[in-house]
């Protein structure tokens, strides 16, 4: 489960890269910071085969350098606090943050550093990066889509928003508790908002 969360972080960068790739948004180039109150990193994992159990990681931070004319030059760096893991069960939240799962005390953050952005359409891109979770680093590719890049009337700034999806195996990152009854494959769903820094 926890590794889907990490993937979720990776997804955020993928979204950013996708935005950079959108030719109609030439004004979107610049350096952005994560807007944490409107960014969600969700994970889904099979629970005994009966249902897909979802959770999220609030509190993401990081920066995006977006190059709208040359999206391949875009860069994304995201950090997510593992202790923030949240589900419908307060007891499970504590368990997931503990040593048996994410071990947030020893590995307090999950990070994603983009290494490659490949445009796949006017507003979409495959974003590959190094995802570090539970002390282990593996490359992850996210499917990202730019929702919108424009002046934000509520935030009083220029904003860019993305959606991204990805898949990881939590056992690849050393999170192996109950693999079998609890799914190893983790689906990542990311909805990310970024605010451009003043030039």
C-alpha positions as CSV (number, residue, x, y, z in Angstrom):
1,X,0.0,0.0,0.0
2,X,2.6,2.5,1.0
3,X,4.4,2.2,-2.3
4,X,1.3,3.3,-4.2
5,X,1.6,6.4,-2.1
6,X,5.1,6.9,-3.2
7,X,4.0,6.4,-6.7
8,X,1.5,8.9,-6.1
9,X,4.3,11.4,-5.5
10,X,5.9,10.4,-8.7
11,X,2.6,11.0,-10.5
12,X,2.7,14.6,-9.4
13,X,5.9,15.2,-11.3
14,X,4.4,13.5,-14.3
15,X,1.5,15.9,-14.3
16,X,3.9,18.8,-14.3
17,X,5.8,17.5,-17.2
18,X,2.6,17.0,-19.1
19,X,1.7,20.6,-18.6
20,X,5.0,21.8,-19.9
21,X,4.3,19.8,-23.1
22,X,1.1,21.6,-23.9
23,X,1.8,23.9,-26.8
24,X,-1.3,26.0,-26.3
25,X,-0.1,27.0,-22.9
26,X,3.1,28.9,-23.9
27,X,2.6,31.3,-21.0
28,X,2.9,28.4,-18.5
29,X,6.7,28.2,-18.4
30,X,8.2,29.0,-15.1
31,X,9.0,27.7,-11.6
32,X,6.1,26.4,-9.6
33,X,5.6,25.2,-6.0
34,X,3.1,22.5,-4.9
35,X,-0.2,23.9,-3.5
36,X,-0.7,21.3,-0.8
37,X,-4.3,22.1,0.1
38,X,-5.5,21.2,-3.4
39,X,-3.1,18.3,-4.1
40,X,-4.1,14.7,-3.4
41,X,-1.9,11.6,-3.7
42,X,-4.1,8.5,-3.5
43,X,-3.3,4.9,-3.5
44,X,-5.5,1.8,-4.0
45,X,-4.7,-1.8,-3.2
46,X,-6.7,-5.0,-3.2
47,X,-8.0,-6.0,0.2
48,X,-8.5,-9.8,0.4
49,X,-9.9,-9.6,-3.2
50,X,-13.2,-8.3,-1.8
51,X,-12.6,-4.6,-2.4
52,X,-10.0,-2.0,-3.4
53,X,-8.9,-0.1,-0.3
54,X,-8.0,3.6,-0.9
55,X,-5.9,6.0,1.2
56,X,-4.0,9.2,0.7
57,X,-0.9,11.1,1.7
58,X,-1.6,14.8,2.5
59,X,1.1,17.4,2.9
60,X,3.1,17.0,-0.3
61,X,5.7,19.7,-1.0
62,X,8.1,20.4,-3.9
63,X,8.8,22.3,-7.0
64,X,8.2,22.1,-10.7
65,X,10.2,23.8,-13.5
66,X,8.0,23.9,-16.5
67,X,9.2,24.5,-20.0
68,X,6.1,24.8,-22.2
69,X,8.0,25.1,-25.5
70,X,10.5,22.3,-24.7
71,X,8.7,19.9,-22.3
72,X,11.5,17.4,-22.2
73,X,13.5,20.0,-20.2
74,X,10.8,20.2,-17.5
75,X,11.8,19.0,-14.0
76,X,9.9,17.9,-10.9
77,X,11.0,17.3,-7.3
78,X,8.3,16.1,-4.8
79,X,8.5,15.2,-1.2
80,X,5.8,13.5,0.8
81,X,5.7,12.9,4.6
82,X,5.0,9.2,5.3
83,X,3.5,9.9,8.8
84,X,0.7,11.8,7.1
85,X,-0.8,8.5,5.6
86,X,-4.6,8.7,6.0
87,X,-7.3,6.1,5.5
88,X,-10.9,5.7,6.8
89,X,-9.4,4.0,10.0
90,X,-7.4,6.0,12.6
91,X,-6.0,2.7,13.9
92,X,-4.9,1.6,10.4
93,X,-3.2,5.0,9.9
94,X,-1.0,4.4,12.9
95,X,-0.2,0.8,11.7
96,X,0.7,2.0,8.2
97,X,3.1,4.7,9.5
98,X,4.7,2.1,11.8
99,X,7.7,-0.1,11.4
100,X,5.7,-3.0,9.9
101,X,4.7,-1.0,6.9
102,X,6.1,2.5,5.9
103,X,8.3,2.9,9.0
104,X,7.9,6.7,9.0
105,X,10.2,7.0,12.0
106,X,13.1,5.6,10.0
107,X,12.1,6.7,6.5
108,X,10.1,10.0,7.1
109,X,9.7,11.0,3.5
110,X,9.0,9.6,0.1
111,X,10.6,11.5,-2.8
112,X,10.3,11.7,-6.6
113,X,12.9,13.3,-8.9
114,X,12.0,13.3,-12.6
115,X,14.6,12.1,-15.0
116,X,12.7,12.0,-18.3
117,X,9.6,13.6,-19.9
118,X,8.1,12.3,-23.1
119,X,5.2,14.2,-24.6
120,X,2.4,11.8,-25.9
121,X,-0.2,14.4,-27.0
122,X,-1.1,18.1,-26.8
123,X,-1.7,17.9,-23.1
124,X,-0.3,14.5,-22.0
125,X,3.1,13.1,-21.3
126,X,4.9,10.1,-19.8
127,X,7.0,11.2,-16.9
128,X,9.7,9.0,-15.6
129,X,11.6,9.6,-12.4
130,X,13.4,8.0,-9.4
131,X,10.9,7.2,-6.6
132,X,12.5,6.7,-3.2
133,X,10.2,4.9,-0.7
134,X,11.1,3.0,2.5
135,X,14.8,3.6,1.8
136,X,14.6,2.0,-1.7
137,X,14.8,3.8,-5.0
138,X,13.3,2.6,-8.3
139,X,12.3,4.3,-11.6
140,X,8.6,4.9,-12.0
141,X,6.7,6.2,-15.1
142,X,3.5,8.1,-14.7
143,X,0.8,8.9,-17.2
144,X,0.1,12.6,-16.8
145,X,-2.5,15.0,-18.2
146,X,-2.6,18.8,-17.9
147,X,-6.0,20.0,-16.8
148,X,-5.5,23.7,-17.0
149,X,-2.9,26.4,-16.7
150,X,-4.2,29.9,-16.2
151,X,-4.6,32.8,-13.7
152,X,-6.2,31.5,-10.5
153,X,-8.9,34.0,-9.3
154,X,-8.9,32.4,-5.8
155,X,-5.2,32.1,-5.2
156,X,-4.4,35.4,-7.0
157,X,-1.6,33.7,-8.9
158,X,-0.9,31.7,-12.1
159,X,-1.7,28.0,-11.5
160,X,-1.3,24.7,-13.3
161,X,-3.3,21.6,-12.5
162,X,-2.6,18.0,-13.5
163,X,-4.0,14.4,-13.2
164,X,-1.7,11.4,-13.2
165,X,-1.8,7.6,-12.7
166,X,0.7,4.9,-12.2
167,X,1.3,1.5,-10.9
168,X,4.0,0.0,-8.6
169,X,4.7,-3.2,-6.6
170,X,5.1,-2.4,-3.0
171,X,7.4,-5.4,-2.4
172,X,9.9,-3.8,-4.8
173,X,10.3,-1.1,-2.1
174,X,10.6,-3.6,0.7
175,X,7.0,-3.2,2.0
176,X,6.1,-6.8,2.1
177,X,3.7,-7.1,5.0
178,X,0.7,-9.4,4.2
179,X,1.6,-9.6,0.5
180,X,-0.9,-12.1,-0.9
181,X,-4.0,-11.4,1.1
182,X,-3.3,-7.7,0.7
183,X,-2.3,-6.8,-2.9
184,X,1.2,-6.2,-4.0
185,X,0.1,-4.1,-7.0
186,X,-0.6,-0.5,-6.0
187,X,-2.5,1.9,-8.2
188,X,-1.6,5.6,-7.9
189,X,-4.0,8.4,-8.6
190,X,-2.7,11.9,-8.3
191,X,-4.5,15.3,-8.6
192,X,-1.9,18.0,-8.3
193,X,-2.1,21.8,-8.1
194,X,0.9,24.1,-8.6
195,X,1.3,27.9,-8.1
196,X,3.9,29.7,-10.2
197,X,6.5,31.7,-8.3
198,X,6.8,35.4,-9.2
199,X,9.5,36.0,-11.7
